[in-house]
Amino acid sequence: MERLLAFWKDTGFYHLFGEFSEHWGNLVMILLSLFLLYLGIKKKFEPLLLVGIAFGMLLTNLTAIVPGSEMYHTALWTDFMTEGSAYYHDYGRILAEGGLLDILYIGVKTCVYPCLIFIGIGAMTDFGPLIANPKSLLLGAAAQIGIFATYIGSILLGFTQPQAGAVGIIGGADGPTAIYTASNLAPELLGAIAVAAYSYMALVPVIQPPIMKLLTTKKERRIKMTALRTVSHTEKILFPIVVTVFVGLLVPSAAPLIGCLMLGNLWKESGVCERLRLTAQNELMNIVTILLGVSVGATATAASFLTLRTLGIVLLGVCAFALGTAGGVLLAKFMNLFTKNKINPLIGSAGVSAVPMAARVSQTVGLKEDPSNFLLMHAMGPNVAGVIGSAIAAGVLIALLG
């Protein structure tokens, strides 16, 4: 009986119900993780990452209920990130005393996972539409207005400047970039920012169309754009090299993300690295996605997540995303005042870097107005420009605020 009683006292049920006032927050987070699993599995909202994030959240809050059994230790990382602490930047302590999720989280903290994800994205991305229509770069840049507008709004709401930069990057609609920026500027907000970023990426088909229709007329939505020119093989090879050199010199803090993105793309376009391209876009992407999702979810503990600040991040995130969508559409309308070959403003909304979902939304909304109007390839230009733009914006924020 003594052994059975000791076993019972070691279970999470005993601590959860016997010390409910201390662990109610963990129970709320467990329920939230189950809801996110439902969204990922049943509703197919960014399932490749949302399922991993939700399960990491489930694990970290389950094990936090029983003292000493944690797989992720917030206290260890607090010491690690506190300048002046005896354990400041002490990875040895994390390896020696940390749980499984602490060790996996090292890849997030060192920004290895987001960079590896960008290699895979580059290996799957065709920059041809952007090269064929360089004006698309302006639309991708305009969509980043949501990042900087939200940065200002976050400061007004009481966030510190680094925290405001990390929150604002949600407007780029790029999960790896959001994680990269938050890891550098505000790691204490990483869980909330990651969940918000991937949730809004999944909701692109819901959030964007009303904004696009509100800001455009029926006539503008029916504009048919001229066919894109054929891009040569040489141009496609030179593009990643030139972009890497230019961004590396202009914004060195963005070089890790842009460099990895362009390396993956160079493997794709060179035609001589087929094995590496296939590995980058399949095995590498799959493995890193698993590690990234679970370890990011582990940071969403009750103590760090159940705060008014988290609610503020969620609200600011949707504002950032909406402003980014509006910025791209409005610039396209403005450009039409001076250009002979008119731009369909719907493709401006694809400047947020949710690739290729945002481009598909532009196509879908355009087809509803005119079934013969195919905007997908035109929208891919701003879409891939948005990937570059959000990475550069992240580099600027890190350089100024880090």
C-alpha positions in Angstrom: 0.0 0.0 0.0 2.8 2.4 0.8 4.3 1.8 -2.7 0.9 2.3 -4.3 0.4 5.5 -2.3 3.9 6.8 -3.3 3.2 6.0 -7.0 -0.1 7.9 -6.7 1.6 10.9 -5.3 4.1 10.8 -8.2 1.3 11.0 -10.8 0.2 14.2 -12.5 -3.4 13.5 -11.5 -2.5 13.8 -7.8 -0.7 17.1 -8.4 -3.2 18.5 -10.8 -6.3 17.9 -8.6 -4.5 18.1 -5.2 -2.8 21.4 -6.1 -5.3 22.8 -8.6 -4.8 26.4 -7.6 -1.1 26.1 -8.8 -1.8 24.1 -11.9 -5.0 25.4 -13.4 -3.0 27.4 -16.0 -1.4 24.2 -17.2 -4.8 22.6 -17.6 -5.9 25.6 -19.7 -2.8 25.3 -21.9 -3.5 21.6 -22.3 -7.0 22.3 -23.5 -5.6 25.0 -25.8 -3.1 22.5 -27.3 -5.9 20.1 -28.0 -7.8 22.9 -29.8 -4.8 23.6 -31.9 -4.4 19.9 -32.7 -8.1 20.0 -33.8 -7.4 23.0 -36.1 -4.3 21.4 -37.5 -5.7 17.9 -38.1 -9.5 18.5 -38.7 -9.4 21.9 -40.3 -5.9 21.5 -41.9 -4.6 24.9 -40.7 -0.9 24.8 -41.4 -0.8 21.1 -40.1 2.9 20.5 -40.8 3.9 22.9 -38.1 0.7 23.6 -36.1 0.4 19.9 -35.1 4.1 19.9 -33.8 3.7 23.2 -32.0 0.4 22.0 -30.3 2.0 18.7 -29.3 5.1 20.4 -27.9 2.7 22.7 -25.9 0.9 19.6 -24.6 4.1 17.9 -23.5 5.6 20.9 -21.8 2.4 21.6 -19.8 1.8 18.0 -18.9 5.2 17.5 -17.5 5.2 20.9 -15.7 2.4 19.6 -13.4 4.7 17.2 -11.6 7.8 18.9 -9.9 11.1 17.6 -11.3 9.6 15.9 -14.4 9.7 18.9 -16.8 10.9 18.3 -20.3 11.3 22.1 -20.7 12.6 24.3 -17.9 11.7 28.0 -18.1 14.0 28.8 -15.2 17.1 27.4 -17.0 16.4 29.5 -20.0 15.7 32.6 -17.8 19.2 32.2 -16.3 20.7 31.5 -19.7 19.2 34.8 -21.1 19.8 37.0 -18.1 22.9 39.1 -18.6 25.0 39.0 -15.4 23.6 35.5 -14.4 26.2 32.9 -13.5 24.6 30.8 -16.3 24.4 33.5 -19.0 24.8 31.8 -22.4 25.8 28.5 -20.7 24.8 25.8 -23.1 26.7 23.3 -21.0 24.2 23.7 -18.2 21.3 23.3 -20.6 22.8 20.0 -21.9 23.6 18.8 -18.4 20.4 19.8 -16.6 17.8 20.3 -19.3 15.1 17.9 -20.5 14.5 16.7 -24.0 12.7 19.9 -25.1 15.4 22.1 -23.6 18.0 20.4 -25.8 15.8 20.6 -28.9 15.2 24.3 -28.2 18.9 25.0 -28.6 18.3 24.8 -32.3 15.7 27.6 -32.1 17.8 29.7 -29.8 20.8 29.5 -32.1 18.5 30.2 -35.0 19.7 27.0 -36.8 16.2 25.6 -37.5 14.8 28.7 -39.2 17.8 29.0 -41.4 17.6 25.3 -42.4 13.9 25.8 -43.2 14.9 28.6 -45.5 17.2 26.3 -47.4 14.3 24.1 -48.1 12.0 27.0 -49.1 14.7 28.2 -51.5 14.9 24.8 -53.1 11.2 24.8 -53.7 10.9 28.5 -54.9 10.8 29.8 -58.5 11.9 33.4 -58.6 11.1 33.5 -62.3 7.9 35.6 -62.0 9.8 38.2 -59.8 12.7 38.4 -62.3 10.3 38.7 -65.2 8.5 41.6 -63.5 10.9 43.5 -61.2 8.0 45.8 -60.2 6.8 42.9 -58.1 9.6 43.7 -55.7 8.0 47.0 -54.8 4.7 45.2 -54.0 6.5 42.8 -51.8 8.2 45.7 -50.0 4.9 47.6 -49.6 3.4 44.6 -47.8 6.0 44.9 -45.1 4.4 48.1 -43.9 2.4 46.0 -41.5 5.6 45.1 -39.7 6.8 48.6 -39.0 3.3 50.0 -38.3 2.7 47.3 -35.7 6.1 47.9 -34.3 5.1 51.5 -33.5 1.7 50.4 -32.2 3.3 47.8 -29.9 5.6 50.5 -28.3 2.5 52.6 -27.7 0.9 49.7 -25.9 3.9 49.3 -23.5 6.1 46.7 -25.2 9.8 47.3 -25.1 11.4 48.1 -28.5 12.9 44.6 -29.0 9.6 43.0 -28.1 7.7 45.4 -30.4 10.1 44.4 -33.3 9.4 40.7 -32.6 5.6 41.2 -32.5 5.6 43.4 -35.6 7.4 40.7 -37.7 4.1 38.6 -37.5 2.9 41.0 -40.3 5.4 39.4 -42.7 3.3 36.2 -42.5 6.5 34.1 -42.5 6.7 31.6 -39.6 10.5 30.9 -39.7 11.3 34.6 -40.0 9.0 35.3 -37.0 10.7 32.6 -35.0 14.2 33.9 -36.0 13.4 37.5 -35.0 11.7 36.5 -31.7 14.6 34.3 -30.8 17.0 37.2 -31.3 14.9 40.0 -29.8 12.3 38.7 -27.4 12.7 34.9 -26.7 10.3 35.3 -23.7 7.5 35.9 -26.3 8.5 33.2 -28.7 5.6 30.8 -28.0 2.9 33.4 -28.4 4.5 34.9 -31.5 4.9 31.5 -33.2 1.4 30.4 -32.5 0.0 33.8 -33.7 2.2 33.8 -36.8 1.3 30.3 -38.0 -2.4 30.8 -37.1 -2.6 33.8 -39.3 -0.7 32.1 -42.1 -3.3 29.4 -42.0 -6.1 32.0 -42.0 -4.8 33.8 -45.2 -7.9 32.6 -47.2 -10.2 34.0 -44.5 -8.5 37.3 -43.6 -7.3 38.6 -47.0 -10.3 38.5 -49.3 -12.5 41.0 -47.4 -9.6 43.5 -47.2 -8.8 43.0 -50.9 -12.5 43.6 -51.9 -12.8 46.6 -49.6 -9.8 48.4 -51.2 -10.5 47.6 -54.9 -13.3 48.2 -57.4 -14.9 45.6 -59.5 -13.2 47.1 -62.6 -9.8 46.9 -60.9 -10.3 43.3 -59.9 -11.0 42.4 -63.6 -7.8 43.9 -64.9 -6.0 41.4 -67.1 -2.2 41.7 -67.0 0.1 41.1 -70.0 1.9 37.7 -70.1 5.2 37.5 -68.3 8.4 37.2 -70.4 10.4 34.0 -70.4 13.3 34.1 -67.9 16.6 32.6 -69.1 18.5 29.9 -67.2 21.4 32.3 -66.7 19.2 34.9 -65.1 17.8 32.4 -62.7 21.3 31.3 -61.7 22.6 34.9 -61.3 19.6 36.0 -59.2 20.4 34.2 -55.9 24.1 35.1 -56.2 23.4 38.8 -56.8 20.7 39.0 -54.0 23.0 37.3 -51.5 25.8 39.7 -52.2 23.6 42.8 -52.2 21.7 41.9 -49.0 24.8 40.6 -47.3 26.5 44.0 -47.7 23.4 46.1 -47.1 21.9 44.3 -44.1 24.4 41.8 -42.7 22.1 40.7 -39.9 19.7 39.4 -42.6 22.5 37.4 -44.3 21.8 34.1 -42.5 18.2 33.9 -43.7 18.7 35.3 -47.2 21.9 33.3 -47.7 20.2 30.0 -46.8 17.2 30.9 -49.0 19.4 31.7 -52.0 21.6 28.7 -51.4 18.6 26.4 -51.7 17.4 28.2 -54.8 20.9 28.0 -56.4 20.8 24.2 -55.9 17.5 24.2 -57.7 18.3 26.4 -60.6 21.9 25.3 -61.2 20.7 21.9 -62.5 23.8 20.2 -61.2 22.8 19.6 -57.5 19.6 17.6 -58.0 20.3 15.3 -55.0 20.9 18.2 -52.7 17.8 20.0 -54.0 15.6 17.0 -53.4 17.1 16.4 -49.9 16.7 20.1 -49.0 13.0 20.3 -50.0 12.1 16.9 -48.6 14.1 15.1 -45.9 15.8 18.3 -44.5 12.5 20.2 -44.5 10.6 17.4 -42.8 13.2 16.7 -40.1 13.7 20.4 -39.2 9.9 21.0 -39.3 9.5 18.3 -36.6 12.2 19.7 -34.4 11.2 23.3 -34.9 7.5 22.8 -34.2 7.9 20.7 -31.1 10.6 22.9 -29.5 8.7 26.1 -30.2 5.5 24.7 -28.7 7.5 23.8 -25.6 8.0 27.5 -24.8 4.2 28.0 -24.5 4.1 27.3 -20.8 1.2 28.5 -18.7 3.3 31.2 -16.9 4.5 32.7 -20.1 1.4 32.3 -22.3 -1.6 33.1 -20.1 -1.1 36.8 -19.8 -2.7 40.0 -21.1 0.5 40.5 -23.1 -0.2 37.4 -25.1 -3.7 38.6 -25.9 -2.1 41.8 -27.1 0.3 39.9 -29.3 -2.6 38.0 -30.9 -4.6 41.2 -31.6 -1.5 43.1 -32.8 -0.6 40.2 -35.1 -3.9 40.3 -37.0 -3.5 44.1 -37.3 0.0 43.6 -38.7 -1.2 41.0 -41.2 -4.2 43.2 -42.3 -2.0 46.3 -42.8 0.5 44.2 -44.8 -2.2 43.0 -47.1 -3.6 46.5 -47.5 -0.1 48.0 -48.2 0.5 45.8 -51.2 -3.0 46.4 -52.7 -2.8 50.2 -52.2 0.7 50.4 -53.8 -0.5 48.5 -56.8 -3.4 51.0 -57.2 -0.9 53.9 -56.9 1.5 52.4 -59.4 -1.4 52.2 -61.9 -1.6 56.0 -61.9 1.8 56.1 -63.7 2.1 52.8 -65.7 0.8 52.0 -69.1 0.5 48.2 -68.5 -2.0 48.2 -65.6 -1.4 46.0 -62.5 -4.3 44.1 -61.0 -4.3 45.3 -57.4 -5.3 41.9 -56.2 -1.7 40.6 -56.7 -0.4 43.2 -54.2 -2.0 41.3 -51.4 0.4 38.4 -52.2 3.3 40.6 -51.0 2.9 39.0 -47.6 5.2 36.0 -47.7 2.8 33.1 -47.1 4.0 31.2 -50.1 2.1 30.1 -52.2 -1.1 30.5 -50.3 -1.3 34.3 -50.6 -0.8 34.0 -54.4 -3.6 31.4 -54.6 -5.9 33.8 -52.8 -5.2 36.5 -55.3 -6.0 34.0 -58.1 -9.2 32.8 -56.4 -10.6 36.3 -55.8 -9.7 37.3 -59.4 -11.4 34.3 -60.9 -14.6 35.1 -59.0 -14.8 38.4 -60.9 -13.6 37.0 -64.2 -13.3 33.2 -64.7 -10.9 33.8 -67.6 -8.4 36.0 -65.6 -5.5 34.0 -64.4 -3.4 35.9 -61.9 -1.4 33.1 -60.2 1.9 33.6 -61.9 1.7 37.3 -61.7 0.9 37.0 -57.9 3.9 34.7 -57.4 6.2 37.7 -58.1 5.1 39.8 -55.1 4.7 36.6 -53.1 8.4 35.5 -53.4 9.4 39.2 -53.1 7.6 39.1 -49.7 9.8 36.3 -48.5 12.9 38.4 -49.3 11.3 41.5 -47.9 10.3 40.0 -44.6 13.8 38.5 -44.1 15.4 41.9 -44.8 12.9 43.6 -42.5 13.8 41.1 -39.8 17.5 41.9 -40.3 16.9 45.6 -40.0 15.0 45.1 -36.8 17.6 42.9 -35.3 20.4 45.3 -36.3 18.6 48.3 -34.8 17.1 46.7 -31.7 19.2 43.6 -30.9 
